[in-house]
Amino acid sequence: MLLRKFFRRACAAPLSALISTGLLCSCLVVPCAQAQRAGVAPAGDTPATAGPLAHLSPKLSRRDLAKAMKRVADWQLNRLPAQAQYDWTWAALYTGFMAVPEKVAGDKYRQAALGVSNQLNWQPGPRVMHADDQAIGQTYLGLYMIHKDPKMLDPMKARLDVEMATPDPADPKKPLWWWCDALFMAPPVYADMAAITGDQKYLTFMDHEWEITTNLLYDHEKHLYFRDASYLDKHEKNGEPLFWSRGNGWVMGGIVRVLKELPADSPLRPKFIALLKEMSAEMLSIQGKDGLWRPGLLDPDSYPLPEISGSAFITYALAYGVNEGILDRATYWPAVQKAWAGMLTHVYADGRLGSIQPVGAAPGAFTETTSYCYGVGAYLLAGSEIYRTAK
């Protein structure tokens, strides 16, 4: 009922009203029909039908991980829209598809990403200076690294080159990447491009813009990012600053995606490693008893449900940190196990992944059955990273 009210309201209200009330974020407005295609659960689902995978071993065996990933990936794969989508919501899903290991039917999901990319003619979204429209580049460049076909590279390279040639915005409170989620969408594309071309200019630009965003939005005491400058003075009911779990999860995912492509001797590595350590320590300290994180990170009592898309990205980053020796395994791997087990309780028998907040800019309303494709992408990234060192 709440979800139906949300869509009726979203379809009827002016876009400016939706943005101002937080129903939709200003970085992207998703049309109602498209949002429903993104995987919103039908009204027949009930919370009581979730969790059939929860019996899987907490030791995270590769067999169990593969089963859990394929169940969710196949559900979403069967619901890809006929008309391919380039926007950030779907780009996050494709990134998850690309990460699925070969032994977990990874080629099937990469073929799906290839089909989408061909349909989109390897083009980014139309907005030259917007990270939302560049996130799809992670998929394009990942496929280029496999196939070495220039058509997979050239349009995104042209887009990044134009952006780098454009002066920074004059408003210090609205830099190029003015919302924290953008740090997952655009910086990894620059890191990928640098790895492919060997041209340091892409890393130099990425680092410069990341620093601007961090100087504006990162709280060096809480070790978390505000969603954007409009949230710097907003607080939770308990008086704590408002830090959105999904936004911070996307930042941590962005750190991982950048570190994956930075050369071992890059002078940028220590900074990104230090940031991952700081944020990971904070996330460990506020992890919920169910292994997951609430929409508002510092006031969990105000939020009855965990938020899966943010939790999955956080899990992805923690697992990567452990796998790479950045985070202590004895300290952090139990948190990874607990988080994965928690996510499995939100998988329905048919593979639908629930408890995912709709598009927004801050903690907002959702239900146990609410599902969106970007949450599936984050879940697949987390599962794939855990799979790397599972037995």
Protein Blocks (a to p, Z undefined) as FASTA:
>chain_A
ZZmmmmmmmmmpcfklmmmnomacfkbccdfklmmmnopacfkbcfklgoklmmpcfklp
aklmmmmmmmmmmmmmmmccfbdcfbfklmmmmmmmmmpcfklommmmmmmmmmmmmmnn
opacfblklmklmmmmmmmmmmmmmnopaklmmmmmmmmmmmmmpccdfblklcfblcfk
lmmmmmmmmmmmmmmnopaklmmmmmmmmmmmmmmmmcfklopacfblmlmmgccfkopa
cddfklmmmmmmmmmmmmmmpcfklcklmmmmmmmmmmmmmmmmmocfkopacfblmlmm
lpmbdcfklmmmmmmmmmmmmmnomacfklmmmmmmmmmmmmmmmccfkopaghiacddf
bdcdddfklccfklmmmmmmmmmmmmmmmZZ
